Each structure stands twice: as C-alpha cells, then as structure tokens.
Amino acid sequence: MFLQVSNLSKKYGNQQVLNNISFDVSKGEIIGLLGPNGAGKSTTMKIIAGCLVPDAGCVLIEGFNMSEDDLEAKSKIGYLPENNPLYEEMYVAEYLEYVAKIYIKKRTVKERIKEVIELTGLQKEARKTINQLSKGYRQRVGLAQAIIHNPDLLILDEPTSGLDPNQTEEIKGLLLELGKKKVILFSSHTLSEVESICSRVIIIHKGNIVADMPTHETDNLDTLFKTLTKE
C-alpha cells in the first residue's frame, strides 16, 4: 500500500473530531473523502500532510512514518489546503519559482516551472500577479505549486469550492489527467463531484468512517449520504 492511515484520533478541546479511523490507498487510485461540513475531512488531510499531529495513530507514506521520518514522507506529498494560501503580490511564475526552489535542484527549476504552467493551463497568466487572477486560475496556481516537485501523492482539500461550473469542469479534467500517474486524495461535500472524479469514496461522519466503497455503487452511496446530511 502506498498510503496507510492507522487508527487516527484527534480532539479539539472536548470535541472528538476523529475517532480511530483507518484506511489504505494503493497507487493508481483517486480517493474521494466525502462528508458534511465538520465531518473531519480537513483534519484527516492535515494529519496526512504532516501539518497536524494526531492524538493517536500513525500515517505511513510508502513505508515512511510521518511522525518519525517526516522529511522523507513530506517529500512525496503535494498539498492544496482548502483556503489555498498564496502570496498574492507575486507574479505567477515568480511564485512557482519560489516554491520550486524549496524542493528541487536549481538547475532544473526553470524547466519544471514551464512544464507545470503548461500542464495547469497557466500560460497566459504566468506574467500576471496572483491578485489579478480569477478564483479558478488561483486554484490552478495552487495545484501548480502542489505538483511542482512531482510528488506521488496529491492531497486536495475541496479544490473546486466556490468555482463556477466551467471552472469546476476544468479542474476536474486536470485532476483526472494527474490521477493517471499519481495517488490523489480529494475531499468534497458534494456526492456528484466525487462520483465524477474518484474511483473510490470514503465517507466520514462525525469523525468516523461510515463507508468505504467504489463510486460505481451509486444507489448505495446516494441513500447513505442523504441520510447523513439530514442528521
């Protein structure tokens, strides 16, 4: 297994946000984390990305334990958090160069930036400052920084949130293309979106995994998710 999540638990104060959750992900899978707002999706992703320490449990990425071999584990991860933090006063190419130099050898930076800009469709925007971009293109910049070092695992927390239908379709197409070569962990609170992108869905509700199944089991997913969102 490429990603192993074992018995994760997390509390914020007296609130139990995650309750002993476990799942494995193999290479070639696009996994959807589905659940209502507040279900524990973002907390799970932050722990897997190494941005948050669990109260119990562990995360292994290609055998590297996030709590013990964090540099090795993090080198295999590209992470786009929900709020997509960007340096808005920087030019797109300038920002990607800044991120690239953290991860990769200087002599390959320019070549990799060109590849990523083409892959994410940012050619016409590369000489603009980020604060000039639409939200859709800002999301593309966020994806570009997440893949700049060619990681094996992409962790994307609601990457289509707030986008219009056309922007959403463009991002979906990009994720499907990236998913041919990478493991993608993708969160959403919309069932139709998960069905259109992911091969498997893990439903989290009140910090517990309540389902883990292929997305083609549409009827079962739809019934279960409607029940959860009414609670």
Salt bridges, closest charged atoms under 4 A:
GLU29 OE2 - ARG200 NH1 3.21
ASP55 OD1 - LYS10 NZ 3.74
GLU62 OE2 - LYS27 NZ 3.53
GLU62 OE1 - LYS76 NZ 3.00
GLU88 OE2 - ARG138 NH1 2.75
GLU97 OE2 - LYS101 NZ 3.04
GLU115 OE1 - ARG112 NH1 3.07
GLU125 OE1 - LYS128 NZ 2.99
GLU158 OE2 - LYS41 NZ 3.98
GLU158 OE1 - HIS189 ND1 3.28
GLU169 OE2 - LYS172 NZ 3.50
GLU170 OE1 - ARG140 NH2 2.88
GLU177 OE1 - LYS180 NZ 3.16
ASP212 OD1 - ARG200 NE 2.78
ASP222 OD2 - LYS226 NZ 3.22
GLU231 OE1 - HIS205 NE2 2.76
GLU231 OE1 - LYS206 NZ 3.98
